[in-house]
Amino acid sequence: MSNTAQAAAPKQIQSRVGKRPIALPKGVTVNATGGKFEVKGPKGQLSRPATPNVQLKTEGTELFVVPTVAGRDGARFQGLARSILNGMVEGAANGYTRTLQLVGTGYRAEVKGKILNLALGFSHPINFPIPDGVTVTVPADSKGTLVILTGADKETMGQTAAKIRGFRPPEPYGGKGVRYHGEKVREKAGKAASKGGK
C-alpha cells in the first residue's frame, strides 16, 4: 500500500532554468506582495502580476524561485517566474538599450519634448509620442539617422522599437527604411539587375 501511495504522489520537479539563482545587484530589491512582483533599482521601478504557484526566497545577494506545487506544472511556473524576474532585475539595475537606424535619402529623426519626429520619405512627418519609462535620444554626430532607446522595462522597450520600425520597415530593394542597428536586411535584385542592368 505504501508503494502504491508513493507511486501516486507527484514528484517535485524543478525547472533547469528556474532553479538557477538570480544575482541581486547592489541597490536592487524584490518583493512579492499584493499579487505582484515589484522590483526597485537605480534605473527604475517595475511591477508585474505575480506568477502563481511559486514563492521567492532571498539568500544573501541571491534570489531563488521555488515551486509550491508538485509535478510538471510546478516546473513550468518556476521557469516562467524566474525568466520574468531575471529580466526585471536586469532592467532595474542596468536598464536596456535598443538602437534603430534610419536608412534613406532625407530620412531623419528629431526629439522635441516627449515627441519623436520622423521624416521617412512620406508627404508628411510622423509624430510619435514617447511612452512613459522610455528615453529617446538622437546623437548629434549621427545627423538624425540613429535613434537610441533606453529604459528599464524590456517589454515596453521592445514594443516601442517595433512600433518605430513598423512605420517604414526596410525595403527588400535598396534596404531603405528603419532597421535595428546591426540588422541584416536581405535585399533582392531588382528588375534591372536580372536583365543585366539594361
N, C-alpha and C positions, 0 to 999 in steps of 0.2 A: 504493500500500500504506500509505503514511504517512497519507493522507487517511482510509482505512478504519479505521486504528488510532485516529485522533483521534475519529472519529465513534462508535466503540465505547466509548471511555473515558467513564465517567460524569463529569458536571461537578460541581464543588464548589459545591453550592447552600447558601446560608446563609439561615436564618430571618430575616424582617424584625424580629421581636421579639427573637430570640435573639442577634443581633449587637449589640444595644444594650448599652453598658457598665452595670454595676451600681455605683453610688456606694457606697463603703465609709465609713461614718461613723467618727468617732474612737472608738477602743476596740473596734472590731469586727474580728474575724479570721475567715478562711475557710480551711478545709483539706479536701482530698480524699484521705483515707488509709484503708486497710483496707476499700475498697469502700463508703465512707460520705462524705457531705458533713457536715462539722462546722462550726458557726458559733457563735462566742462573742461576747457583748456585755454591756453594762450590765444588760440585762433578763433575761439567762439564757443557757443553753447549749442548742443544738438539734442534733439528729442525724437524718439521713435516708439511706436507701440511695442510693448514687450512681447517677446516670443513666448508662447505658452509652454508649460511642462519643463521649464528649466529654472535653475537658481544660480545665482552668482556668488562666488567665494573669492575673497581677496587674501592673498598670502604675500606679505611684503609688498613688492612692486610688481606683482603678477596677478592677473585676473583669470579665474577659471570658470568655465561654464559647465554645470553639472546637470544631467537629465534627471527629472523627478519621476519619470515613467519608464518601465522596462520595455524591452523589445526594440524593433526597428524604428518605431515612432519616436522613441526617446533619442536615438542616434540622429534622426533627421532634424528634430527640433534643436538638438545640441549643435549640430553643424551649422544650421541656419543662424542661430543666435550668435555663435562665435564669429561668423563671417560679418554679420551686421555690426557687432560691437567693435571688431577689429577696424573696420572702415571708419566708424565714428571716432574711435580713439586716435587714429592716424590723422583724420581731418581736424579734430580739436587741438591736436598737438602741433602739427606741421602745416596743415592745410593742403589743398590740391591746386594744381596749375594746369590749365589747358590753353594751348596756343593755336589760333586759327590764322591762316594765310590767305590773303586776297590776291588772286592771280587774274590779271586782265588789264587792258589799257583803260586808265581812268578809274579803276576800282580803288576806292579809298574808304577809310573808316575814321570817325572822329567822335570823341566822347564830350557831350555837353550836359553837365549835371548828372542826372540819372537816365539819360537817353543816349543810346549808341546810334549815331547817324551813319548809314551805309550807302555808298554810291556803287551800285553793282551793274551798271550798264542799262538800267531801266530808264524810262522817261521821267521818273520821279525818285527821290531819295527814300530810303527805308528808315523809319524812326523806331528803334526797338527799345522798349522800356527795360532797364536793367533790373532783374529780380533782386529782392532783398537777400542779403547774405553773399552776394556775388560782387566782386570788384573787377571793373574792366579798365584796362589801360592800353593805350596805343603808343608804343615807343616813338619818340620824335625821329630817331635815325632810321626808322622803317618807312618813313614817308607815307604813313597811313595804311600800309599793306599788312601789318601784323596786329592782331587783336589778342591780348593776353587776359585770360580769365583766372581769377584766384578766389578761393572760398573754402570754407570748412566742410560743407555738405557735398559729398561726392555725387549724390543723385541729382541735386539741383545743378551742379556744375555740368554734368553730362547732358542734362536736358537743355540747358541754356546753350551749350556749344552746338548741340544737334539742331536747335531752332535756327541759330545764326547760319549754320552751314546749309540748312534747308531753304534759305532764301534764294540761294543760287549754287546748287551742288555742282561740282566740277563736270564740265562737258567732256564727252569722250573724244571730241575733235578739238584739239588745241589745249584742252585742260583748263579753260577759263572757268572761274568760279571761286567759291570759298571751300577750302580744304583744311583738314587738320594738319598742323605743322609736321612734316615728315611723312605725310600720307602719300603713297604712290598711286597715282591715277593711271589706270590702264587706258591708254589712248589708242583710238582706231585710226587707220589710214584713211584719208579722205578719197573722194572720187578721182581727184587729180592724180593722187599717188598711184591708184590702181590702173590708171591709163598712161602711166609713165610720165606724169607731170605735164601732159599736153592739155 
